[in-house]
Amino acid sequence: MKLLDNAKSHFRTITAHRHKVMEHCFRAGIGFQGLFHDLSKYSPTEFIPGMKYYQGDRSPNEKERETIGYSNAWMHHKGRNRHHYEFWTDYNPETKKMSGVKMPVRYFVEMVCDRMAASKTYRGADYKDSDPLEYFAGRKGRLMIHPKTARQLEIVLTMLAEKGEDETFRFLRKIVHKDRVKRIKSKLGL
């Protein structure tokens, strides 16, 4: 019975989170991309551990890691979802070591939307616009993220904390538009 309750609760949590991300993506100017956000969470590889390790106040991946030493669901997830900076790692040709790769703008923006939505989902009524920044700041020195991507993320999350959502989404729409124009010009050879 507990597993069935966990399955229902996990489904509600990931669906509520996904809908918040979609809403944020539309506000940020990447609505179509938001429609496909986190669909892999409904796959058996991610959903079954999600219900098994569901707690309600944090990601089941954390509990899976504590229990078996790693999270198979997370490894599956990060390998299929480009809005996670962990997707953007590769061997550096100069150092021959794994390092972060700069994220393309559209995935960076989706990552910001995802972080906001995750904070809202797990913090509920206690959510503050500073929560995503505090979460990032608490992990900053331990992340394998490209330095420029990390700086950009900190700037945007600081903007969110200090100026709120409206100003932050306005900024995100501007960088998305600028990136689209740049990509179109590049395809046209201009």
Contacts in CASP RR format, 6 or more apart in sequence:
PFRMAT RR
TARGET T0000
AUTHOR 0000-0000-0000
METHOD contacts of the structure
MODEL  1
MKLLDNAKSHFRTITAHRHKVMEHCFRAGIGFQGLFHDLSKYSPTEFIPG
MKYYQGDRSPNEKERETIGYSNAWMHHKGRNRHHYEFWTDYNPETKKMSG
VKMPVRYFVEMVCDRMAASKTYRGADYKDSDPLEYFAGRKGRLMIHPKTA
RQLEIVLTMLAEKGEDETFRFLRKIVHKDRVKRIKSKLGL
3 51 0 8 1.000
3 52 0 8 1.000
6 50 0 8 1.000
6 51 0 8 1.000
6 52 0 8 1.000
6 54 0 8 1.000
7 47 0 8 1.000
7 51 0 8 1.000
7 54 0 8 1.000
9 54 0 8 1.000
9 56 0 8 1.000
10 47 0 8 1.000
10 50 0 8 1.000
10 51 0 8 1.000
10 54 0 8 1.000
10 60 0 8 1.000
11 47 0 8 1.000
11 51 0 8 1.000
13 54 0 8 1.000
13 56 0 8 1.000
13 121 0 8 1.000
14 38 0 8 1.000
14 41 0 8 1.000
14 42 0 8 1.000
16 121 0 8 1.000
17 38 0 8 1.000
17 117 0 8 1.000
17 118 0 8 1.000
17 121 0 8 1.000
18 37 0 8 1.000
18 38 0 8 1.000
18 41 0 8 1.000
20 116 0 8 1.000
20 117 0 8 1.000
20 120 0 8 1.000
20 121 0 8 1.000
21 34 0 8 1.000
21 37 0 8 1.000
21 38 0 8 1.000
21 110 0 8 1.000
21 113 0 8 1.000
21 114 0 8 1.000
21 117 0 8 1.000
22 31 0 8 1.000
22 34 0 8 1.000
22 35 0 8 1.000
22 37 0 8 1.000
24 112 0 8 1.000
24 113 0 8 1.000
24 114 0 8 1.000
24 116 0 8 1.000
24 117 0 8 1.000
24 169 0 8 1.000
25 31 0 8 1.000
25 33 0 8 1.000
25 34 0 8 1.000
25 35 0 8 1.000
25 37 0 8 1.000
25 109 0 8 1.000
25 110 0 8 1.000
25 113 0 8 1.000
26 34 0 8 1.000
27 165 0 8 1.000
27 169 0 8 1.000
27 172 0 8 1.000
27 173 0 8 1.000
28 109 0 8 1.000
28 110 0 8 1.000
28 112 0 8 1.000
28 113 0 8 1.000
28 169 0 8 1.000
28 172 0 8 1.000
28 173 0 8 1.000
28 176 0 8 1.000
29 109 0 8 1.000
29 172 0 8 1.000
29 173 0 8 1.000
29 176 0 8 1.000
29 177 0 8 1.000
30 106 0 8 1.000
30 109 0 8 1.000
30 110 0 8 1.000
30 113 0 8 1.000
30 176 0 8 1.000
33 106 0 8 1.000
33 110 0 8 1.000
34 110 0 8 1.000
34 113 0 8 1.000
37 81 0 8 1.000
37 83 0 8 1.000
37 110 0 8 1.000
37 113 0 8 1.000
37 114 0 8 1.000
38 77 0 8 1.000
38 81 0 8 1.000
38 114 0 8 1.000
40 46 0 8 1.000
40 76 0 8 1.000
40 77 0 8 1.000
40 80 0 8 1.000
40 81 0 8 1.000
41 47 0 8 1.000
41 77 0 8 1.000
43 76 0 8 1.000
45 72 0 8 1.000
45 73 0 8 1.000
45 76 0 8 1.000
46 73 0 8 1.000
46 76 0 8 1.000
46 77 0 8 1.000
49 60 0 8 1.000
49 61 0 8 1.000
49 64 0 8 1.000
49 71 0 8 1.000
49 72 0 8 1.000
49 73 0 8 1.000
50 60 0 8 1.000
50 61 0 8 1.000
50 64 0 8 1.000
50 73 0 8 1.000
51 60 0 8 1.000
52 60 0 8 1.000
52 64 0 8 1.000
53 60 0 8 1.000
53 61 0 8 1.000
53 63 0 8 1.000
53 64 0 8 1.000
53 67 0 8 1.000
54 60 0 8 1.000
55 63 0 8 1.000
56 122 0 8 1.000
57 122 0 8 1.000
58 122 0 8 1.000
59 122 0 8 1.000
60 73 0 8 1.000
61 71 0 8 1.000
61 73 0 8 1.000
61 74 0 8 1.000
61 77 0 8 1.000
62 71 0 8 1.000
64 70 0 8 1.000
64 71 0 8 1.000
64 72 0 8 1.000
64 73 0 8 1.000
64 74 0 8 1.000
65 71 0 8 1.000
65 74 0 8 1.000
77 84 0 8 1.000
78 84 0 8 1.000
78 86 0 8 1.000
78 87 0 8 1.000
79 86 0 8 1.000
79 87 0 8 1.000
81 87 0 8 1.000
82 88 0 8 1.000
82 103 0 8 1.000
82 104 0 8 1.000
82 107 0 8 1.000
82 110 0 8 1.000
83 107 0 8 1.000
83 110 0 8 1.000
83 111 0 8 1.000
83 113 0 8 1.000
83 114 0 8 1.000
84 111 0 8 1.000
84 114 0 8 1.000
85 100 0 8 1.000
85 103 0 8 1.000
85 111 0 8 1.000
85 143 0 8 1.000
85 144 0 8 1.000
85 145 0 8 1.000
85 146 0 8 1.000
85 149 0 8 1.000
85 153 0 8 1.000
86 144 0 8 1.000
87 107 0 8 1.000
88 100 0 8 1.000
88 101 0 8 1.000
88 102 0 8 1.000
88 103 0 8 1.000
88 107 0 8 1.000
88 145 0 8 1.000
88 146 0 8 1.000
88 149 0 8 1.000
89 98 0 8 1.000
89 99 0 8 1.000
89 100 0 8 1.000
89 101 0 8 1.000
89 144 0 8 1.000
90 98 0 8 1.000
90 99 0 8 1.000
90 100 0 8 1.000
90 101 0 8 1.000
91 97 0 8 1.000
91 98 0 8 1.000
91 99 0 8 1.000
92 98 0 8 1.000
92 99 0 8 1.000
98 144 0 8 1.000
99 144 0 8 1.000
99 146 0 8 1.000
100 144 0 8 1.000
100 145 0 8 1.000
100 146 0 8 1.000
100 149 0 8 1.000
101 146 0 8 1.000
102 146 0 8 1.000
102 148 0 8 1.000
102 149 0 8 1.000
103 111 0 8 1.000
103 146 0 8 1.000
103 149 0 8 1.000
104 179 0 8 1.000
105 175 0 8 1.000
105 176 0 8 1.000
105 179 0 8 1.000
106 176 0 8 1.000
106 179 0 8 1.000
108 149 0 8 1.000
108 152 0 8 1.000
108 153 0 8 1.000
109 172 0 8 1.000
109 175 0 8 1.000
109 176 0 8 1.000
111 153 0 8 1.000
112 132 0 8 1.000
112 153 0 8 1.000
112 156 0 8 1.000
112 157 0 8 1.000
112 160 0 8 1.000
112 168 0 8 1.000
112 172 0 8 1.000
115 132 0 8 1.000
115 135 0 8 1.000
115 136 0 8 1.000
115 157 0 8 1.000
116 132 0 8 1.000
116 160 0 8 1.000
116 165 0 8 1.000
118 132 0 8 1.000
119 127 0 8 1.000
119 131 0 8 1.000
119 132 0 8 1.000
119 135 0 8 1.000
120 127 0 8 1.000
123 131 0 8 1.000
129 160 0 8 1.000
129 161 0 8 1.000
129 164 0 8 1.000
129 165 0 8 1.000
130 160 0 8 1.000
130 161 0 8 1.000
132 157 0 8 1.000
132 160 0 8 1.000
132 161 0 8 1.000
133 154 0 8 1.000
133 157 0 8 1.000
133 158 0 8 1.000
133 160 0 8 1.000
133 161 0 8 1.000
136 153 0 8 1.000
136 154 0 8 1.000
136 157 0 8 1.000
137 154 0 8 1.000
140 150 0 8 1.000
140 154 0 8 1.000
143 150 0 8 1.000
145 153 0 8 1.000
156 168 0 8 1.000
156 171 0 8 1.000
156 172 0 8 1.000
159 167 0 8 1.000
159 168 0 8 1.000
159 171 0 8 1.000
160 168 0 8 1.000
END
